Amino acid sequence: MDDAARAWLAGPEEAETVARLLVGFRDWYGRSEPPEDTFLDGVERLITRPDTEYLLAAAPDGAEPGGVCQLRFRYGVWTASEDCWLEDLFVDDANRRAGLGEALVAGAINRARERGCGRIELDVSESNRAAWALYERMGFSAGYKPPAPNILMGLKLG
């Protein structure tokens, strides 16, 4: 039997599982907003769109999913190809250190390649050193496009 964690493309029938894990991510950050039903509504809205995919991951023993990530795709004029944004990768406490994060990142890289993407981008909290180390171990770096390093910036509207 394979002893590696596995990741797969979530289908619409798994929207509740995806939303449950995203709520867990919200809770892990100590936040109470947005409300739980907003997550399910959002996942149900996005999971059937061609520009969004969710990956789920589980331990090799066939346990229920304990990890999730969201992938967003858009065309990039700088790469003349699709770009992939790896968003909201989360592994619940019970499944940490079991390879689910690595399975999700590897799955994201595979999905991006399958879709012909020229690059994958993500943001990671500077305080989340474990996630940062995982991404670096999987080949991500702040210097992936010149002039580097790059800083993610944003503006909250409304």
C-alpha positions as CSV (number, residue, x, y, z in Angstrom):
1,M,0.0,0.0,0.0
2,D,1.2,3.5,-0.9
3,D,2.2,5.4,2.3
4,A,2.1,8.9,0.7
5,A,-0.6,11.5,1.2
6,R,-2.8,11.9,-1.8
7,A,-4.3,15.0,-3.4
8,W,-7.1,15.2,-6.0
9,L,-9.2,17.6,-7.9
10,A,-12.4,18.2,-5.9
11,G,-15.7,17.9,-7.6
12,P,-18.9,19.9,-7.0
13,E,-20.2,17.1,-4.7
14,E,-17.2,17.9,-2.4
15,A,-18.1,21.6,-2.0
16,E,-19.1,21.1,1.7
17,T,-15.8,19.4,2.5
18,V,-13.9,22.2,0.7
19,A,-15.9,24.9,2.6
20,R,-15.4,23.1,6.0
21,L,-11.6,23.1,5.5
22,L,-11.6,26.8,4.5
23,V,-13.6,27.6,7.6
24,G,-10.9,25.7,9.5
25,F,-8.3,28.0,7.9
26,R,-10.3,31.1,8.9
27,D,-10.5,29.7,12.5
28,W,-6.8,28.9,12.5
29,Y,-6.1,32.5,11.8
30,G,-8.3,33.5,14.8
31,R,-10.9,35.2,12.7
32,S,-14.7,34.8,12.9
33,E,-15.5,36.5,9.6
34,P,-16.7,35.8,7.0
35,P,-19.5,33.5,8.3
36,E,-19.5,29.8,7.6
37,D,-22.4,29.9,5.1
38,T,-20.5,32.5,3.1
39,F,-17.7,30.0,2.5
40,L,-20.1,27.3,1.3
41,D,-21.9,29.8,-1.0
42,G,-18.6,30.9,-2.4
43,V,-17.2,27.4,-3.0
44,E,-20.5,26.3,-4.7
45,R,-20.3,29.4,-6.9
46,L,-16.6,28.8,-7.9
47,I,-16.2,25.1,-8.0
48,T,-17.9,24.7,-11.4
49,R,-16.1,27.7,-13.0
50,P,-13.3,26.9,-15.5
51,D,-11.0,29.5,-13.9
52,T,-11.1,27.9,-10.4
53,E,-10.2,24.5,-9.0
54,Y,-10.0,23.1,-5.5
55,L,-7.7,20.3,-4.5
56,L,-8.3,18.1,-1.5
57,A,-5.7,16.0,0.3
58,A,-6.0,13.1,2.7
59,A,-3.6,10.8,4.6
60,P,-2.8,7.5,2.8
61,D,-5.0,5.5,5.2
62,G,-8.1,6.7,3.4
63,A,-9.1,9.1,6.1
64,E,-11.4,12.0,5.2
65,P,-9.8,15.0,3.6
66,G,-7.7,17.1,5.9
67,G,-6.2,19.6,3.5
68,V,-7.4,22.0,0.8
69,C,-6.1,24.5,-1.7
70,Q,-7.7,26.8,-4.2
71,L,-6.2,27.4,-7.7
72,R,-7.2,30.4,-9.8
73,F,-6.3,30.7,-13.5
74,R,-5.9,33.7,-15.7
75,Y,-4.1,34.6,-18.9
76,G,-0.8,36.5,-18.4
77,V,0.4,38.8,-21.1
78,W,4.0,38.6,-19.7
79,T,4.1,34.9,-20.1
80,A,1.8,34.6,-23.1
81,S,0.2,31.7,-21.2
82,E,-2.2,31.0,-18.4
83,D,-0.9,31.9,-14.9
84,C,-2.0,29.9,-11.8
85,W,-2.6,31.6,-8.4
86,L,-2.2,29.1,-5.6
87,E,-4.6,30.4,-2.9
88,D,-5.7,29.4,0.6
89,L,-3.6,26.2,1.2
90,F,-4.6,24.7,4.5
91,V,-4.0,21.5,6.4
92,D,-6.0,21.0,9.6
93,D,-4.2,20.3,12.9
94,A,-4.9,16.6,13.0
95,N,-3.2,16.1,9.6
96,R,-0.1,18.3,10.0
97,R,3.3,16.7,9.4
98,A,1.6,13.9,7.3
99,G,2.6,15.1,3.9
100,L,-0.8,16.7,2.9
101,G,0.7,20.1,2.3
102,E,3.4,18.7,0.0
103,A,0.8,16.6,-1.8
104,L,-1.4,19.7,-2.3
105,V,1.6,21.8,-3.6
106,A,2.7,19.0,-5.9
107,G,-0.9,18.6,-7.1
108,A,-1.1,22.3,-7.8
109,I,2.1,22.2,-9.8
110,N,0.8,19.3,-11.8
111,R,-2.6,21.0,-12.5
112,A,-0.8,24.2,-13.6
113,R,1.4,22.2,-16.0
114,E,-1.6,20.2,-17.3
115,R,-3.3,23.5,-18.1
116,G,-0.3,25.0,-19.8
117,C,0.5,27.6,-17.2
118,G,3.8,29.5,-17.5
119,R,4.0,30.1,-13.7
120,I,2.4,29.7,-10.3
121,E,2.2,32.6,-7.9
122,L,1.2,32.7,-4.3
123,D,1.4,34.7,-1.1
124,V,2.4,33.5,2.3
125,S,2.2,35.2,5.6
126,E,5.7,36.2,6.7
127,S,4.8,34.8,10.2
128,N,3.9,31.3,8.7
129,R,7.4,29.9,8.6
130,A,6.3,26.3,8.1
131,A,4.3,27.2,5.0
132,W,7.2,29.4,3.7
133,A,9.6,26.5,4.2
134,L,7.3,24.1,2.4
135,Y,7.0,26.4,-0.6
136,E,10.7,26.9,-0.8
137,R,11.3,23.1,-0.5
138,M,8.9,22.7,-3.5
139,G,10.9,25.2,-5.6
140,F,9.1,28.6,-5.0
141,S,11.1,31.7,-4.4
142,A,10.6,35.5,-4.2
143,G,13.1,35.9,-7.0
144,Y,11.2,33.9,-9.6
145,K,10.6,36.8,-11.9
146,P,12.8,39.8,-12.5
147,P,13.2,42.3,-11.1
148,A,13.0,40.4,-7.9
149,P,12.2,40.0,-5.0
150,N,8.5,40.7,-5.5
151,I,6.2,42.1,-2.9
152,L,2.4,41.4,-3.0
153,M,0.4,44.5,-2.5
154,G,-3.3,45.1,-2.2
155,L,-6.1,47.6,-1.6
156,K,-9.2,46.7,0.2
157,L,-12.3,48.1,-1.5
158,G,-15.4,48.8,0.5
